Amino acid sequence: MNAVVPMTYGDVITLNDIDVTMHDAGHIPGAAMFQFDKDVTTVYSGDIHTEPQLLVKGVKPVDCTNLFIEGTYGGRLHPSRKETIESFIAKIEEVIDRGGTVLIPCFAVGRTQEIMVLLHRLKYDMWVDGMGRSITYLFLNYPEYLTDEKSLKAAKKHFNEVKKAKMREQAMKGQIIVTTGGMLDGGPVLSYLKEIKDDPKSAILLVGFQAEDTNGRLLLEEGVVNIDGETFKVSCELQKYDFSAHADHNQIVDFIKKCDPDNVIIMHSENREAFLPDLQDYNVILPESGTPFDLEM
């Protein structure tokens, strides 16, 4: 810990004659993008989103010579966020009207809080469970990283908190449960999943990416989940909604062009080649693990 240098957005520190500036990355509260200045400017994006979300603003471009950037959504576009929200809330109302329970598995950091803020004005009996509860407290301790502290406070007040395992029976009598883990691989979500999996009135609404070899991907592709070594068929309704905190293909391309670098280094992507047709005016580098490459620094 003696080696840790605390920084916040806009701060500049100097390391080995290199000035380092930290910027808001627009991904989740606290996500950072770093700018390195010596003879030229190099920017390292980390995970970014260019559009405002309920908790954070979008990332701002920085003029640079070298841009290291994530390409998670290479070749893919997000649907309209407005239409996604409308469809999501309509489905929640439909499930509740037919007497079912809405189970929303969420990532603890960012997604839980985003969904809570999105839903907090609904007049339903809503519960939040898992690590997302403690992350909400953490976020509220650092309101300078939030665009709307009041809405998160209001959401926290409106949602009932599952503080002990025995409270989950009470939560199951509610109407909406927001809980970790977001990919169904662990956490309280598995307890609720066991309870609603055979109820055709209830629904699981996935709001995050489901990686390969996770329960969430298995559920999407085969309609089953593994719990404690046993495979269960899930018969309740299943829907997936795109609430990604990453910029999509076009947003990344637009961000790159606004940064106007000479060199673009694309990382963290299953389809980096998809960017090449849109970036013909730039020197695009798709680095491989263990293979060095040179940049003007």
Order of alpha helices (4+ residues) and beta strands (2+ residues): beta-beta-beta-beta-beta-alpha-beta-alpha-beta-alpha-alpha-beta-alpha-beta-alpha-beta-alpha-beta-beta-beta-alpha-beta-beta
